[in-house]
Amino acid sequence: MTNQRENSIQIDKDEFRKIGYELIDTISDFFDDISEKPVTTSKSPKELQKTLGNLSLPANGLPAEQLLSKASKLLFDNSLFNGHPKFFGFITSSAAPIGALADLLAASVNANVGGQILSPMATEIEKQTIKWLAEFIGVSPNYGGILVSGGNMANFTAFLAARTAKAPKDIKKDGLSNSSKMLISYCSKATHTWIDKAAILFGHGSNSIRWIPTDAANKMNIELLEQTIKEDVKQGHQPFMVVGTAGDVSTGVVDNLEAIASTCKMHDLWFHIDGAYGIPAAVIPELKDLFAGIKEADSIALDPHKWLYSALEAGCTLVKNPQYLIDTYSSHPEYYNFSLTEEGGSLNYFEYGLQNSRGFRALKVWLALQQIGSNGYVKLIKEDIALSKYFYQLAEKQPELEPITQNLSIATFRFIPEDFEEIGEKREKYLNTLNEELVNAVQNGGELFLSNAIVENKYCLRTCIVNFRTTKKDIEDSIEIIVKEGRKLNNVMQVI
Ligand SMILES: *Cc1c(COP(=O)(O)O)cnc(C)c1O
């Protein structure tokens, strides 16, 4: 290349290739022996700071090669690997390796997917990705939508569209404070905390949420939902949306979506589904009934970075009538000479969501969808569910483990010491403390990683499998480790 400015930002072609190949070599080694590493090193922030070094920002630049090799070492030696075959915590998947390459490519092109004019092909790829996601989970491909950073943002994006659709029209001008009626949203008490954040941040206040109790199967109690809506209307409030959860974060339960849909129809409410974790399982033929009603949803949140194996970050909002997104998010400053969305088939994603400049997160989702294919996903998701059932069955067989719940790919269970004869309140209190300590000990041990759930006041160990590297052997080994650790802790705690 001729006519270059002299600067410290440029990396010349030969050097870029050399550093790039070295980095790819390091990354392929990492993927290859990820199962040999501890899931996490459990170093304290203090120890990590020491490893990182208290350096000041260099005044003069350093060589890229040296920086990348140092960064690789820091990360590969001091991270928690959710790609590890024995990672079962929270809901973070093992990411499809193609995502790493996709992000490299996306950052190289650096498309700004806020406006079609700035990202001609990237915008088309995102549109196709959205269409595929809708088709994949089994709703009409005419749903429109947008990729966002994750489940929280996907739910927020839908929450605001619901408000536009159902609240008095002057809210956009006058804000909520001028509205005499309180806008109420409804959800089961197992709903993820995003709804709290949304109600608080968007000016509704946490008192505007009705946490509907669950029935014996841990699904939203529809009778109580109906009653509460009627009561609110009587009090002069304005119900506007109901949230059904498709795979709750603690135990994987799917609400009765069909019943919620018909309640929403009856009362003219927006029907939103939080399917951040679970909705990809709608693709499994045997689970069709469980997800009946999803076609009725006005909006759906799903997280490709969970059960679709995208690298972080990738969430998605789907909306049955995408005009509500435009009505919510579009504004046209004089300094944007863009064609409006839909003019000549163009789509400016800044008119579909909260972000203005946007990265090309669609690429990794689009590539993984094709590399794996819909049959590939059906197989992966089915296997994850089967492995979770296996976890549950092994807990059932093991006398010191009490199985508690198993839904989708989440199993919960707890450790009960052999010959444990305590009864009543004292028993539950001891078991809760013991199992809480056990979760911490297992996490710190680094051999496997799981998280916790509280089910009917029982403190449980919780494993969620969204992990294409996990095998039956990993689960058998994990059960052994858990029991061994449980016995050890119990011995120590009994002495105290
Ligand atoms: C994970 C999850 C969220 C939050 O998603 P993030 O991607 O962590 O922002 C919301 N709802 C449900 C049901 C989830 O499982």
Ligand as a Chemical Component Dictionary entry (heavy atoms), coordinates in Angstrom:
data_LIG
# 
_chem_comp.id                   LIG 
_chem_comp.type                 NON-POLYMER 
_chem_comp.pdbx_formal_charge   0 
_chem_comp.three_letter_code    LIG 
# 
loop_
_chem_comp_atom.comp_id 
_chem_comp_atom.atom_id 
_chem_comp_atom.alt_atom_id 
_chem_comp_atom.type_symbol 
_chem_comp_atom.charge 
_chem_comp_atom.model_Cartn_x 
_chem_comp_atom.model_Cartn_y 
_chem_comp_atom.model_Cartn_z 
_chem_comp_atom.pdbx_ordinal 
LIG C1 C1 C 0 -31.015 -15.579 30.900 1  
LIG C2 C2 C 0 -32.381 -15.091 31.007 2  
LIG C3 C3 C 0 -32.672 -13.718 30.973 3  
LIG C4 C4 C 0 -31.586 -12.683 30.918 4  
LIG O1 O1 O 0 -30.838 -12.825 29.754 5  
LIG P1 P1 P 0 -29.369 -12.206 29.588 6  
LIG O2 O2 O 0 -28.946 -12.725 28.278 7  
LIG O3 O3 O 0 -28.563 -12.703 30.743 8  
LIG O4 O4 O 0 -29.536 -10.728 29.619 9  
LIG C5 C5 C 0 -33.987 -13.345 31.022 10 
LIG N1 N1 N 0 -34.977 -14.260 31.101 11 
LIG C6 C6 C 0 -34.741 -15.588 31.145 12 
LIG C7 C7 C 0 -35.866 -16.553 31.228 13 
LIG C8 C8 C 0 -33.431 -16.041 31.090 14 
LIG O5 O5 O 0 -33.187 -17.365 31.125 15 
# 
loop_
_chem_comp_bond.comp_id 
_chem_comp_bond.atom_id_1 
_chem_comp_bond.atom_id_2 
_chem_comp_bond.value_order 
_chem_comp_bond.pdbx_ordinal 
LIG C1 C2 SING 1  
LIG C2 C3 SING 2  
LIG C2 C8 DOUB 3  
LIG C3 C4 SING 4  
LIG C3 C5 DOUB 5  
LIG C4 O1 SING 6  
LIG O1 P1 SING 7  
LIG P1 O2 DOUB 8  
LIG P1 O3 SING 9  
LIG P1 O4 SING 10 
LIG C5 N1 SING 11 
LIG N1 C6 DOUB 12 
LIG C6 C7 SING 13 
LIG C6 C8 SING 14 
LIG C8 O5 SING 15 
# 
